[in-house]
Amino acid sequence: MLKKLLVTLIAITMVLPTLVLSSPTLAPDLIEKLYTTSNDEFIPITIRLTEQLDRHDREYLTAGLDKEARRVVIIEKLKEIADETQEELLQLLTDLKDDNLVKDINNLWIANIVCCDAKPTAIYKISELDKIAYIGYDQPVNALLDVTWGVNKIRAPEVWDMEPTGFTGAGVVCAVQDTGCYIEHPDLSDHLWINEDEIPDNGEDDDNNGYIDDYHGYDFYNNDSSIEDYFGHGTHVSGTVCGDGTDGEQTGVAPDANLMVCETNLYLEEGAEENQWEAYQYEVDNGCDVVNCSFGWKRMWDPDRAGWRQVCENCITAGLVMVIAAGNERGQVDVPECIRTPGDVPDVITVAGSNKNDYISWFSSYGPTDWNLDPPYNDYPYPPGLSKPDVTAPGGRYTYNEHESGMILSTQNNGGYTYMEGTS
């Protein structure tokens, strides 16, 4: 009897991986991960459902509406789709969580995506469900890129002085989705975005939006209200966006914009895609106008490109302008794969880097890129592909003297200023 049981268990162990790996919904990187993962190991995954808000429906729903009305309508429709289609999946995940096969469930309405950590047996069960389009491995990557300079080079002061009132970013909410921010910096501290429905530091979710003490933004990396900069990069980008010169250096191109800080996981950690998508959802939900993203996924990392495009198109239709780095892969990756995701999404504003002589920076990614996935994302096959990037901005050195090279001077973590270079 014992021998027969042992043979049965061995057979199940051998068959299960075959069943899992034969599912068409599993991403290649997840299949590879499953080959090398023990049955007791949790794998961070993203689950994209088939039901999505397509371009025609977005256009129909928002025709003739102003920006705020578009945002409200799109949010309502996306939440409706998620509520109607995620129920079966969420019930399965809850049951699997009770069996210690799943943890950290996070359902997102921004593109009908559910994220969680799951053991291989659970992934197999999830893949059996109908209406699942894609299951991906949210693997650790170094998604972080560098930043830009050039207030005078792009002639920002002329825009500030335009009649009748100038354009300084006043009244605009700009999110910097990065490594956090040193919000006490004098150049930033007096024009931070404020969640007026939240009481700061009381340990309560006053506005019932799922985030405690999200007064100036939120830390989606650690799931708390601490938005301190863990790397220094986010503070530098924030100064490039809206530093107002109070401490002596005019670094920001929109010095009167209100800064929303969205701290995310960008550096060699699992769960980074989930982090970015949740932050985008938060920005849309809170009426943010523009987001700057100094990150991207290389093709070799197998990002869910269809998922990224769906997320970005939903955000843009809801009124969020998305400014995305092209990448730093010049000379390392050939076209059409040189531009990182989501910089390759058609409707985002993709930014490459240039130096003081207006030549493309030695590191900056270039296009064209392509979209040759399953419909509807087969609209830009290569050749000729999709023309990207959309703009270039100063941000690259041509000498090793940082003061002369074209590197960017901007706000520094814990105060003062420092130089960096990059494409966003």
N, C-alpha and C positions, 0 to 999 in steps of 0.2 A: 504493500500500500504506500509506504514511504517512498519507495523507488518510483512508483507511478506518479506521485505528486511532484517529485523532483523533476522528472522528465517533462511534466506539464508546465511547470514554472519556467524551465529553461526554454521550452518552445515559445511561451508567451513573451519572454524577454527577447528572443530572436525575431519574432514576428512584429512586435510593437514598433521598433524603429522603422521597419520596412513600411508599415502602414502610415506612420507619421510622415516619412520622407517622400511618400508618393502623393501627398496632398498638393494640388496645384496652387493653393493659397499661401504656401510657405515660401518666404523669401530665401534666395540662395545662401545668404549669410546665416540665416537661422538654421537651415539644413546643415550647414557646416558645423555650427555650434552644437547642434544635437548629436552629431557624430562623436563629439569629444566631451560630452557632459554626462555626469553620473545621474542616476534617477532621483537623487536627493538634492540636486542643485537647482536653485531658482535662476531663471533666465528672464531678464527684463524684455518684454515684448510690447509691440503696438499692434492693435487689431482694428483694421479699417473695414467698416461695413459697406455693402454694395450700394445701399440707398444714399444718394447724394443730391444736393441742390445743384442742378446743372446750369450752364450759362444762359440758356433760353429762359429758364424759370427765374433766374436772378434779374434778367433784363425786364421780364414781364412784371415782376413784383415791384420793381423800383422805378418804372417808367413815370416820368413827370414829378417825382418826389424830390424834396430838398435833402440835404445831407443828413440831418438828424432823423427825418422820417425814414430814409433809406436804412439807416443804422437800426432803428427800432424794428422795421419790417423784416430785415434779414435775420436779426437775432431771434425774433419770434419764430420764424420759419425753421431756422436751424435747430432750435430747441424742440420744436414740434417733431421734426424728423428723428432726432435722437430719442425723444420720449417714446415714439411709436415703434422704433426698430431695435432699440438696445435691450428691451426688457428680457427677452429669452437669454441673451448672452450674459447679462448681469446676474440673472438668476443662477445660471450655470456657474459663473465665477464665484458667487456667494457660496454655493454648495461645495465647490472645490476648495474654497478658503476654509470652510469648516473641517475639511479633511486634510488641512495643512498642505495643499497642493498649489495654492495661489495666495498671494498677499499683495498689499499696496494697490488696490483697484482704484483707477482714476478715469472716470468717463468724461469725455470732452464733446461738446456740441458743435464746436467750431468747424469740424469736418466729419462728424459721426465716427469718432475714434474712441476706443477704450484701451487704456494702458494698464499693465499689471506686471508683476513678477510671477512666473509660472514654472512648475517642474515639467519635465518632458511628458509625463503621462497626461497632465492637464492640457498641454499644448495639443496633443493628439485629440483629446475630447473637444477642445475648442474648434479644431479644424474640421470636425464632422458637422458642425452647424451649417445650416443654410444661411445665405445672405452675408457671408464673410468674403470680402474681396481680397484681403491681404493680411498676413500675419508676419511681422518683421521683428528682427532682433535689434533692440535699441542698444547697440554696442558702444563701447567706449571709443571715443575719437577725440582728436585735438582740433576742435572746430574753430578755435579762436584765430582771428586774423589781426592785423595791426590797423593803425588809424591815420587820419589825414591832417593837412595844414592848409594855410593859404588864404586868410581873410582878405588881404589886399589883392592877391593874385586873381581871385574870382570876382573882384570888384564888389564885394559885399557892401562897403560903405556907400557906394552909389545907390544901392537898393534901399539902404536905410534912409537916404535923403530924398527919395522920390516923392513928388507931390501927390496928394496933398499932405499926407501924414507920414509917409515913409513906411517901409516894411521891415520891422525889427523882430518879428515873431510874436508881438504882443497879442494875447488872446489865444495863442496856439499851444496845445498840449503836445509835447514831443517826448516819446518814450525812448530811452536808451536801454536796449536789451543786451546786457553785457555782464560784467563781473561784479556789479554793484557800483556804489559811488560814495565818495567822501562828501556827504551833503553839508558838512560844516565849512567847506571851502568858501571864502568870502565872495568869490566870483559866481557861486551857484546858490548859496543858502537863502537868498531873498526872493527867488522866483522858482520855488519847487511847487510841483502840482500837489494839491491838497484834496483828499477825499473828505468832503464836507460832512458826509454821513457817518464818519468814523471818529471816535474819540481816541486820541493817541495814548498808547501805553497803559490801557486799563485792562488788558488781557481778555477783552470781549470782542466778539464779532458784531459790532453795533448795527451794521447795515445788512447783516444776514446774507452776505455774498460768498461765504465760505472761507474768508480770509480774516484772521484776527489782527487788529491794529495795522491794517494796510493804509497808512495815513499819507505817505509820499510814494507808495508803490509796494512791492512785495518781493520777498526772496523765494522764488520758486525752486531753487536749488535745495535749500534746507527746510522749505515749507514753514517759514516763520517771517516775522516782520523786520528782522535785522537786514538792512540793505547795505551794510558796510562792504567796501570793496576788498575782495580777497586776493586781488592780483595787481591792481593799479590801472588796468586797461580801461575799465568802465569810467573811472574818474577822468581820464585823459580824453576819452570820446565825449563825455558830457561837456567838458570845457570847450571842445571843438565845436560842438553843437550850439551851446548857449552860455558859455562863459562871458560875463559882462565887463570884465576888466577892473572890477573894484579893487583887486589886490595889485594892480599895476600893469597887467598885460591883457590886451584885448584879443582873446583867443576864439571867441564864439561868433559864428555867422548869423545866429538868431539870438542876440543877447537878451531879449525880453520874453522869449518863449518860456513856458512853464515846463519844468523837467519832471517827468514820471520815471522813477527808477524801477526797472524790472530785472532783478538779479537772476541769472540762469546758469545752468551747468554747461560749461564750454570747454572743459579741459580734462580729457582722458578719463571720463567717468561714464558709466552706463546710465541710460535714461535721459540722454541729452535731447533727443528729438521730442520726447514727451514734454520736457521743460519748455522748449521753445513754443510748441503749439499751445500749451496752457497759458503762457505769457501773452501770446497773440490774442487768445480768447479774452483774457483779462483786459487788455488794451481796448479791444472792440467794445466790451461790455461797459467800460468806463468812459467811452467817448473820446478816446485819444485820437489826435489828428494825424500824427506822423510817428513812425518808428524807425530807428537806425539800428542796423544789425551788422556787426563786424565779424561775421562768422559764416561758415558754409561747409557743406559735406562734399567730399570728393566722390566721384562715381565709383571708385574702387572700394568705397566703404558701403556700397549697396544701400543708399538711402531710399526711402519710399518716395520716389519722385512724384508719382501720381498723388500721393497723400499731401506732399508739400504744395503741389500746385493747387489742389482743392482748398487747402487751408488758406493759401495766399489769395486766391480769387475770391473766396468768401469774405476775407478781411477787407480787401480792396473795395468790393461792392458795398460793404457796410461803411465805407468812408475812411478807412485807414490807409494812408500813403505809406508804402513800404520802400525804404531805401536800403539796399543790400550790397555788400561787398562782392566784387567779381571773383576774388580769390588771389592767391599768390603763387600760381603754378606755371608762370611763363618759363618755357624752356624745359619743363619737367613732364608736362602732359600735352598731347596734341589736341587740336580741334577735331571733333566738336565737343570734347569732354573737358576742355581746359577750365571753363567757368563752373564754379561750384554751385550746388543746390542750397538755398533757393534763389541764388542770383541768376539762374537759368530760366526762371519762371517768366513768361512773356510780359506780364503786366506789372511786375515790380520795376523800380528804378535801379538798375545795376550800375555800380560805380567802379571804374578802374582808376589806377593811380598814374600820375604824371609827375615829372620833375620840374625844376625851375625853368628849364629850357623848353618846356611844353612837349617833351618826348615821353612816350610811355615808359613807366618805371621798369627797371630791369626784372622785377619780380611779378609784375601785375598780369593777371590772367586776361586772355583775349578770346574773341569769338571768331566765327559764329558758333552757336550751340545748336542742339537739335532736340526735337520731341518726336520720337518714333515708337511710342508705347502702344498699348491697346487703345482703341477709341474710348473717349474722344481726344486723347492726348497723342494723336499721331499727325498733328497738323503742321509740324515743321521738320519733315525728314531732311537728312543731310546726304548729299548736297541739295539745295544751297543752305538749308538750315535757317535758323533765326538769328538776325543781327543783334549782337550783344558785344560789349556793354552799351549802355545808353548814354552815359556821360563819363568824362574823366575829371579828376580833381587832383590838385597838387598833393603830393604825398610820398615822394621818393627822392633818395639821395643820388647825387652824382659825384660827390667827394666824401671823404671820411671826416671832414670838419663839420660837426653837426650844425654850427651856426651858419655855414655857407651852403650846406648840402641840399637844402630843401626838406629836411626833416621838420616835423610838426612840433611847435611849442604849444603846450596846453597844460591844463590844471593837473596837479600831481596829488596822488593819494597822501593824506595827512598834511597838505598845504604846499604852497609854492607852485612851481612850474617845472616841466621836464620835456625832453624831446623824444618823439617816436616817429616811425615812418610806417606807411601802409596804404591801403586802398579804400578805407571807409571811415 
